[in-house]
Amino acid sequence: MSEVKKGYIYTETDEWIKVEGNEALIGITDYAQHHLGDIVFIEIGSEGKTIAKGDVLTTIESVKSANDVFSPISGKIIAMNSKLEQDSGLINKDPYSEGWIARIQITNPDELTTLMNDEAYSQYRKE
């Protein structure tokens, strides 16, 4: 069974958010990385870019397919995980820590209320 981290917020498209003040770290869930298989490439997007909830944040390529990662919230991209350029497999090894994808400055915190907590996401993934 896939790991679901307590205290994180989740989307139906298998992204996670860890809120830290008015910023959020974003990545893909353990469930998502298992289903993608070995990740071989991730497109590192532009820092400083403003992004809306639901926009494509990046694209991940695995041995199985290429998949978009969507921004779960609106904000300004303040950092992309440059370590992923050299080792995209960090997402497979540690999706919730070393394998984070982006740090966003949150512009609309109300959007967080439309997402799932860890318990709701665990239940969602069981169905």
N, C-alpha and C positions, 0 to 999 in steps of 0.2 A: 504494500500500500504506500502511496505517495505521502511525503511529509507535508504537513500544513503548519506553518509557524503561528504560534499564538501572538496576538497583538498586531498582526499585519492585517491589511484590508485587501480584498480580492475582487476580481472581475469575472464575468462569465466566460471571457475569452482567455482566462488563465494568466493574467498579469497580477503581480502583487505590488502593494504600496506599503512602505514603512514611513509614517509621518513623523517628522522631527521638527517641531515648531511650525514655521511657515514654509518648510521645505518637505519634499518627499523623495525617497529613494524608490526606484521602480525597477522591476525585473520580471522574469517569467517564473511560474511555479514549478515545483518539483514534478508535478503531474505533466506539465507541458514539456519539460526537457526530456522526460522519459518517453513521451510519445513522439518527439522529434527524432530521437536517437542521437548519434554522435554529431555534435554541432561542429561544423568546419569553417564557418565564416559568419561574421556579424558586421553589418554596415554601421559605422560610427557616424552618427548624425552631427548636426551643427550646434555648437554651444551658442547661447545668446538668442536662439530662435524661439519665437512664441508659438505655442502649440495649443490646439483646442482639444477638449475631451473627445476621444474617438478618432483623432488623426493618427496616421501611421507615425510611430516614433522611430522605428528602425525595421530592418528585415534581417531575419536569421536564416542561414542556410545550413541544412543538415545533410547527412548522407541520404536521407529519405525525400526531403522536399525543401522548398523555400517558403517561409511564413512571415507575415507581417506581425509586428508587435504594436499594439495600439496604446495610445496614452489614456490612462484611466481618468485623468483630470486635466484641466486647463492650466497652463502656466508657462513660465519661461525656462528653457533648458539652461541650467547653470553648469552642468558637467555631464560628460559622457565617460563611461568607464574605458579609458584608453588601454588598459591591460588586456581587454578583449581583442584588440587588434592583433596582438602577438599570440594570445592563447584563448581563442573563443570557447575552448573546452572547459574553461572555468565555470561556465553556465551549467555544464553537466556535473561537474565535481561539487559545486557549492552554489546552487541557484539563489540562495537567500542572503549570501554574504559577499564573497569574492566575486560572484557572478552577476552582481547588480549591473543594470544597463545605463540608467540615467538618473540624475538628480535634477528635480524641477522645483522652481519657486512657485508655490501654489498661488493662483490668482482668484480662484473661486472655491473656497473651502466647503461651501454648501454641496458641491458635487460629491464629496466624500460620503454623504448620507445615502447616495443611490447605490453604493457598493456593498459587498458582503463582508461580515467579520469572519474570523477563522472558523467558527462553529457552523455558520451558514454555508460557507464554501465547502467544508468537509461534507456536509449533508448534500449539497449540490453535486459534488463529484461522486457520491454514492449512487445517485439516481441514474 
